[in-house]
Structure formats: C-alpha cells, structure tokens
Amino acid sequence: MSRIFIPVVLVLALAIAPISFSEASGRLIPRAKAALEEPVADFAIIIFKYDARVNVWQRAEGSDTYDVVATGSIYRSFPTGPKTAVGDERIPEGVYHADIDAEGNITLRFEMFPDMHEHYRITGASLDRNVIALRGEAFDIVRAAAREMFAAGARRIPLVILPGTLEREVVEKLGRARRVREGQTLADVERSVRRWKPVEDYIIATGRIPLLRFDGADIEILDQSSVRNADGRRSSLADDVQR
C-alpha cells in the first residue's frame, strides 16, 4: 500500500477525518473534524501482526476515545507466532507503553522476567532483529506522532500489538514449517488469535485502549469507569500491562 492516508480507510465503525502530513513541519494535520482541527499530541499505535497492518490513533483533549487518523502496512515478520522465550525473535502481543525521544524513535522494552528483557524498535524497512518494520509513509507518520508527543512532554506512547486476523499466507507458512518451537505451532498461533479477539473487538467497538488483567490463559477487560488517574481524571489507558 503506497498511499495510506488520503482518504483514510477506517477499520473501526467511526467517522474519521482525512489527514495530511506536512514534511516541512513534520506534523500530523487532521482536517474536516472540528474536535481535531488543532493537532493534539495524544496518539496511540495499534499493530495487527498477521494482518500486517498499523493504525495511528489520535485522541482529542478531554476525550477518552481515540479516532483512527492514519493506517498503513508493516512488513511481515517470520518466524511468527506468540512470543514464548527471550531471544525467539517473535513480536510480543499485548498493551504497552513504548519509549519515545525527540527524533520520534520508538522503543518497546519488553520484560518477560525480572531483570530479563529485550528491546523492540519501530523502524522503516530493516533486516535487524527485534524490529516492527513499517512500509512507506507509515513510518514517517508514526515518527511524527511520537515527536509531537515528546514535544508536549510525554516520554512514552501507547503501543498495542494484537494478533489480528490469521491470513492465508501465514497459515501456509506455518503449515510448511519444520522444527517449530513448542508453543509456536499453527495451533498455538490460532489459539493466540482467539485469546486476543475479545480485546480486538473491544478496541474496534469503543475506540478505547483497555486496562487488562491476566488470569492464566484468560484475558479480562476491566470496567473502564473504575479506572482513574491519580488526579481523579478517568483513564482508559493500561499502564505497562505486558503479556
């Protein structure tokens, strides 16, 4: 997909404004929606692994829901499957905060055990390990969102990584694979897709990033009305919930 945001195709059933990307200022410029006419430095990145898709969300000041303002594609990552061990090169699934800097670099510090972690970077085309590589202008848009948030005082950006839809290419690749690591077979991938499907459905239906609780193999979406920040404002953002 070479042109990814004019017009923006909405994957949530919400009314979304087209956007433009100004190379001169490096800013996302929402248009045609009054609540977002002035850029607001409150973004989130949603990755759908097996759909090879990335969405950029933006939230208006005072709102607890996000709108999709850009969508693009990512390079498929193989080996694939749920992350089960440090160093297995799989992309983890979950709701996170990723670190950002003034240049718009985005780095996820993924901790599986205390004092044992890996770093994942969002990049353009790359052959490096532990990267989520975005195609074309998607990378520029994501970096612009991160720069805006950093300029506004934020040091982390919400990053949601979901399995998404298991497409035929992935199924066929896993079906042909040999010496697949335990926990990363086609059956394991399908189980992971089903496990995360309620979270994906919640995000699509509400435009919110849920707070999650894990109970063994089950994922519980907590009541958003009971989640508040320290200053009393309602929050729908999970704080470093990693799985």
N, C-alpha and C positions, 0 to 999 in steps of 0.2 A: 504493500500500500504506500504510494509515494506522496499523495496529498491526504493529510489525515484530519484536517480540522476545518475546512471550508466547503460545505457546511459540516458541522459536527453531527455525527450519527449517534443518537442516544441509545444506550443499551438499557438504561432504566426508563421506566414509563413516566418520564418527567419532561417538562417543557424546558429546552436548553437553548441558550443563545449561541450563535456563531461567534468565533473569536478570530482575532488576527494576532500575528506575532511580529513585533517590531524589532528588526535586527539592530536598529540604531540604539534603542533604549534597552533591549533585552527583556522587555516586559510583556506579560500576557495582557491583552487588552480586550476584555469582554465587551460586547456590543448588544444593543437591542433589548436588554433586560434591565429595567430601571434599578433593581436592587444591586446589580453588579456593574453599573456603568463606570464606577471608580474602582480600579484594581484593589482588591483586598488580599493582603498577604496571609491567607489561610487556605492552604492546599493540602491535598492528600493524594497518594499514588496507589492505584489498585492494579495488581498484576494477576492475570489469569494464565497460569503456566501452560496448560495444554491447549488453550485457545490461541496461545502466542499473542496475547493482547494486553495492552496497557491503557488504563484510563487515568486522566488527571481530573481530580475533583477540586472544586473551589467552594468555599463557604462564605456567605455574606456576613458582615458584622452583626452580631446579635442573633444569628440563626444557629440552630443545632442540626441543620441538614445541609448536605452538600449537593451541588449540581455538577454534572459532567461537563467540562469545558473543552476537553480535547481527548481524542482516542487515537491510538496508533498500534503498531505491531512490534513484537520482540522476536529476536532470533530464537529458534527452537533450541532447547538445551538437552543434549544427551551426554552421559546417561541421564535417565529420567527416573521418576518415582519419588516416593516420600523420603525425606532425609532420616536416616537411621543411625548414622555414626559420624564422628568427626573425620573429615578427610574423604568422605564418599562422593564429593563433588555434586551432590544433589542440592537443589534450591529448597530451602525450608519453607513450610507453609505456616501461616499464622498472621497475627495482628501485631505490628511492631511500631516503634519509633526509630527512624534511621537518623544518623548524624549528618548534618549539612555544614558547609562552610561558605565563605564569601564568594567563591568561584562557582558555587552551585553543585559541587561534588556531593554525592550521596553515598553513605557507607552504613551498612547494617552490621552491627556487632551481634552475632548470633551465639548465644551461650547455651550449650547442651547440658553442661555440668559446671558446678562452681570451679572457677579458675581454668576452665577449658572452653575456648571459644574460637570462632572463625569469623573473618570479615568478608562480607559480600558487597561488591560495588555495583552501582548502576552506571553503565557505560554506553557508548556507541558500539559499533562493530568491534569485536575483540575476540582473540583466541586465548585470553587469560583464563585461569581457573577462578571459580567463585565470583562470577560476574552475571548480572542480568543485563544482557546486551539489547539495546533498543534500536529499532530501524529508523533511518532517515531523520525527519524533523521531530519525531517523538522525543529523542534525546535532548534536542535544543529546548523544547517546551518544558520538559521535566526539570532541566537545569535552571531555566528561567524562573520556574515556580520556587525552586529551592533558594535561589538568590534573593527573590522578593521576601521570602520568609526570614532569611538570615538578616536582611537589611532592616526588617521590622523587629528584630530582637530575638527571634526564635533560633534555636540551635539544633532542633530535630524536626523531622517531618513525618506525619503518619504514613506508614507503608503497610499495605495489606497484600499478602500473597496467598492466592487461592488456587486450588487445582483447576477449577473451571470445567469445561466440557472435554471429555476424552475423545479426541478426534481420531479418525481412521488411521492417519499416518502414525500416530503414537501407538495405537493398538497393534498395528502391523509390525512396527519396530520392536516392541516388547515381545510380541509373539514369536519373532525370529531370533530373539536374543538368547545367547547361551551363557552358562555360568553366571546367572543373575544372582546378585547378593540376596540372602534371606531378608525378607521384609520389603523387597523392591520388585517382586514379580508383577505380572499383569493383574493378578487377583488382588495384590496389595494396593496397586495403583487404583483399581476400581473401588476398593474399599475406602481409600482415602478420599476419592471424589464424592462418594456417598456421605462420608462423615462430615465433610465441609459444606455439602449442598445446602443445609438449613441456614448456615451463615451467609452464603452467597445470596440465597433467596431473601434473607432479611435486608441485606445491603441494597439489593435491587428494589425492594418494596418500599424502603424507608429513606434512602439517601443518607443513612447514618452509619458510623463505624461502631460496631457493638463492643460492649465490655463482655468478655468471655470468662467462663470458669470451666476448667477441665476436670472430669471425673472418670479416670481410666480412659476408655475408648470414646466416651461421650463428651460432647461439647455443649455446654449450657449457655444460652444467651441471656444475660441478666436484664432485669427490669431497668430500663433507662431512667425512669422517673426517680429511682432511688440513688442514682449516681450523681454526686455533686462535687465540685471543686472545693478547695479549702476556703475560698472566699464566698462560698454559698451558691455560685452560679452552676446551673445544670451543665453536666458534661456527658457527651456520648462517646468519648474517646478512651479506648483501652490504654492503660499505662503499662507498657512493656510486658504485655501478655504474650508469651512466646511458647510455641509448641512445635 
